[in-house]
Amino acid sequence: MREVCDTEPTAVALYTGLSGTCFTLPAEAIPEDADYLTLKAGQNCFLADVPQNPEDDVTWCLPEGAQEISNATFYACDGEDVPTVDNVIVTCEKIDITTSNIPSGETLTVTVTFGDGEETYEPTVGPDGTAHVTLPGDRDISAVVITYDDTVLYAEIVDIQCPKPMPECPEGLNIAYKYKYGEWWPDTYDDIGDEVDPDVFTIEGDQKEVTICAPFPFVVSYATRKKGGKGKGGWKGWKGWKGWHDKKDHTKHKNMFDQFFGDHGKHGGKHGGKHGGKHGSCGCFDDCKEQEPVRAEPVDDQYCATITSAMDGKPKEKAEICWFRVHCPEE
């Protein structure tokens, strides 16, 4: 504007939130003292003349292939030393504003529209004519409006995507799961404690493949075995009702849970934090082989890990997942 005005230009009207490649106003809406119009389209700015004494609607259009118009500003070449915003740099962390003709110590009003709401800031103009706003850094930005003395000096629609902070794995996470009644169940709630609610996990799948998801990063440790395997001292499979009594007709097991899982208590007795050791009376995990842990990866707004019954990375037709345990990556 300074190149076409013999004196300092003044912004006399601003229109924001526009779209399309043409801008139309009725004659009575055009400022009487306006000499020029600028049309902002993407990173480009187009200059247009304002007709004198128009009687009908006036339409300004951009050249073919131009981006859509985001805002339009009318200027008058009146030569006054009016307050202006000359440059604005917006990032996720801050807004740097360069002004002219605004005294040091004066306050600007900066309204920022984030993806999840709107915030207003009031930075002070320094001796060098600049003002600065500190932003959260993790909220997407869609618009910035700067006013001074109730006059809009800058308005811009932007599209700044900001990185979200990675959620932390909850301290004390250590939940083991076993498959029973056709579903994966957390091992005895008494052993889980109050650190993490198992309900924060979504678990889908069976003993061939299961996907575990949570709103934070985690790691899955797990073990697999050949179905019906007979490892040393291992689970020999269901023996039928005859297995419930000895030759003197004494009951061998207190209940069906003990027949299948034994007296596990703390995730299966002495296992050093894993399901690999002695597991009570049934020995039903003795023939399980622990596999390489799987780290959950970001999926949409959560973290997910999928484990399969493959053993040592090789698919086995008659294989199944014995158990899995969710815990923090550093553990």
Secondary structure by P-SEA (a helix, b strand, c coil): cccccccccccccccccccccbbbbccccccccccbbbbbcccbbbbbbbbcccccbbbbbcccccccccbbbbbbcccccccccccccccccbbbbbbccccccbbbbbbbbcccbbbbbbbbbccccbbbbbccccbbbcbbbbbccccccbbbbbbbbbbbcccccccbbbbbbbbcccccccccccccccccccccbbbbbcccbbbbbccccbbbbbccccccccccccccccccccccccccccccccccccccccccccccccccccccccccccccccccccccbbbbcccccbbbbbbcccccccccccbbbcbbbbbcccc
